[in-house]
Amino acid sequence: MTERKKIIVGNWKMYKTPAEAQQFLTSFAHLFNQNKNQINDNMIFGLAVPAINLELLKKNQISPKMLIAAQDINQHLEGAYTGDLSANMVKAVGANAVIIGHSERREFHHETDADINGKIKTALQANLKPIMCIGETLKERKNNTWKAVLSKQIKAGLAKIAKQDLVKIVIAYEPIWAIGTGLSASADQAQEACAYVRKQVATLANNEVAEQILIQYGGSVKPENIEEILTKTDIDGALVGSASLTAESFIKLLI
Ligand code: PGA
């Protein structure tokens, strides 16, 4: 069995104007070059930025392996969807990946598992790497229904996707109670959930796909806790919000 790669992606959410993004990218380029030797060759890294900053990110792409991710796409190729962006549009300005079904989109934009499934299929067709977010609420964690919640999100979100495409998808397990709260899941809790997610992928597809698919943990990941999280067998990386907003903090996640 070949070892899975690590994948660290920053999620800027609705932060940074192009001028602020440029400032970050200039400092990041400097820090990246300074720390190059410590950055594992086997690691994929990237940033999911507001679409208005994608072109800038592409221009400042520091390595061909860097993911340039949008934070959402519409599942349709084009049409009357005011305010939305299509897969081809984000691709045209440099995106090679896209976050799909982040809990903030599920909550504030009422995205359903069926919408998310549609968006993942569209992303795959456009050759954008989908990062599908799943995760339970605090209530679901407390009443111990989190497994059923994750299982439903995986089955519905990944329905009718060919096995050779499933391995291109990254799954980000992000318990909602740990996002932006400073309250990270413990490394053991994160491992338990990511192992469960992998098992669900095996049930949906097969063991081979489950062994290959990359699973991230997300929720208050920071330089202080990333190392322990990444030692866990079923955790292949992290999706990071607040700690990706400064170049100084983001570089620490990579080294
Ligand atoms: P956080 O956000 O790292 O600020 O908790 C994670 C995310 O929402 O992807």
Residues whose N, C-alpha, C, O or C-beta is under 5 A from the ligand:
A	BS01	PGA	N11 A178 I179 G180 T181 G218 G219 S220 V221 L239 V240 G241 S242
